[in-house]
Amino acid sequence: MATVYLTLAAEIDIDRLSDYLQDYAGDEAAKNFADLIEKGMSILSETPLLAGYSGLSNEYHELLIRANKKRHYRLLYEYDTVADTVKILAVKDAREKGFTGFN
């Protein structure tokens, strides 16, 4: 199993999205979001090459996590095959514009 960790930028993204959901959709939505992120990290731990390459380059992968019919989240990550580690670089609501600062 790969080791999965969040960069500071990804932690900031998660806090931002969680705060937004807390303010506009309530406690349950924020908890569900946290559960989805944990589930995504677990999936990446077991199958780090599951997600396809992002449109940025062949070194970044993008995992799409479906929350419900209307809401999805994207995890941008790198997988180091030698160290067997997954570094989550950013987390976005799927409706947000693309990832910046990674090419």
Buried (B, 14 or more C-beta within 10 A) or exposed (E): EBEBEBBEBBEEBBEEBBEBBBEEEEEEBBEBBBEBBEEBBEBBBEEBEEBEEBEBEEEBBBBEBEBEEEBBBBBBBBBEEEEEBBBBBBBBBEEEEBBEEBE
